């Protein structure tokens, strides 16, 4: 590879664009260009990271959401003394989120001090064991303990994913990868219905169907955790899967538009800055709204569809199409948001789609229309979560602020899952006016906050351009002191 230096003299401004001495690389005939080498590296990362991470999240979501299917297979009868009001089931469902919310920030800050592949593999083994042990529950305290353990271990995985991906992918690439990853939450919903449908037709006299369900969905997670320790790469500067040229390219990509931390470290001032950043609290409103929707959908969608006049088995099967549609639409929205580098408007639109779905569930009595409304709600809430995760993966400036800020807004947002778990008691069926009404209002509130954020980001980017000049695209930015408040840092609106 030959380089030619373009000497522009001392650093100067030309039309408000800062120009510095740059090196332009030329590839001799028959040799790969820098762009081709980068594309090859991205393809290699995709093959190594994405299948494993997506499979892990598939089983993580299966393990946290299979209660909705177990409910129709006799779980309340065998462990909760029948639970005629549905309140005990609500508490079992929400127990996961209490530990999940409380442990997110300490878990992700701790994960930054550990090799990523060992951390991710270990927490997967932990939640897989907790899920499988749900099958041994015989009373309310027993299943509560298992659900709390599940939340503790999953808190070390899902919130850390955007931070982990931002080590390897640029802001133009991360949206679609996040969609692939989070799309497996929707696919898990579809698989959950299919697995539950199959198990319901496996007549094992000695084992209740719901116990078999927890074993079938928990044990593979343990095996995936072991595999992750050998497959996933560590940080770009540490991993042994790169040669020197690949490492050079990966490090340059990691520092585009920001400055990555050197090694496993924490900057305590950026942790404090996260708690003072109003933008994190604003986006947590949209995230709260979407998680309130998913909290209700994952636990109660089979029950809701059953109220449309279907049998238990048919209701399990009819949960599959809404989840499949949500996964497809999420990928399309993420691709478009990557291409246009606009997350806020897509997030607002996704919130509105979910809101319209809940309006239909509230106002229409036709079962066909109400089933269509479940598509709107599922597409909308899953789309919002996937877009928010991508949005803030590169909008916090420094790694430490990401490690603190991402679990901060996710912890607040997942309180919505706790609320969603308590909005659909059996005594409110079959219309569930309170549950649909509260969730509907939250979706439109989330859309308002998404619009406020995208307007602010656009305004702030213009203000910095006028005050400091337009930064060189993809150039490293020193965010070690000010994180996203650095003069050369620019937000994705």
PyMOL commands that set and color helices and strands:
alter all, ss='L'
color gray80, all
select helices_A, chain A and resi 34-65+67-71+75-79+87-111+116-136+140-154+158-166+174-200+209-231+244-254+268-276+278-306+312-340+344-363+367-391+399-421+426-428+433-468+483-485
alter helices_A, ss='H'
color red, helices_A
select strands_A, chain A and resi 2-6+12-14+17-19+22-26
alter strands_A, ss='S'
color yellow, strands_A
deselect
rebuild
show_as cartoon
